[in-house]
Amino acid sequence: MARNDFASQTLCPVARAESIAGDIWTVLVLRELFMGTHRFDEIQAMTGATPQMVAARLKNLESEGLVERQRYNERPARYEYHLTDKGRDFWPVLMALRAWGEKWCRLPGEDRAVEYLHTSCGHSAGLGPVCDYCGELLRREELGATFSTATAAERETRRTASRARKQRGSA
């Protein structure tokens, strides 16, 4: 998934950024890394992508310098995936997508998927980029996340289905 020809032939920063993170699976992989999901199987389960799609996105994010692999098991070799400084700098982009999606894509009656607590002031952060309560710029390390009931249930369903697939595969 190397940058496309157009992105390499333009000075446009939007085109260049889009060539790296411009598909849903890449953005969802990044979302999971920001949520603290670091292992391949967990990323795959939480995104709903196929193993091949997750592998391709992680490989591309690693080659672009947004993600680094860290070995956590020698035999067999197994890795966790962690954001680099460049990857962590994607946070405001993800938060902007979240804010737009919460405003324009949520169905009537749905709660926000994730509520963030701004730990600096102890109040709900809102949708950003600044805290609804204190007005400070929201930083990832100063936010605590709480999933809505429906989102928590969706994530648990994905986790359970992933475990069941693994057990069927090892049987």
Secondary structure, 3 states (H helix, E strand, C coil): CCCCHHHHCCCCHHHHHHHHHCCHHHHHHHHHHHCCCCEHHHHHHHHCCCHHHHHHHHHHHHHCCCEEEEEEECCCCEEEEEECHHHHCCHHHHHHHHHHHHHHCCCCCCCCCEEEEECCCCEECCCCCECCCCCCECCHHHEEEEECHHHHHHHHHHHHHHHHHHHHHHC
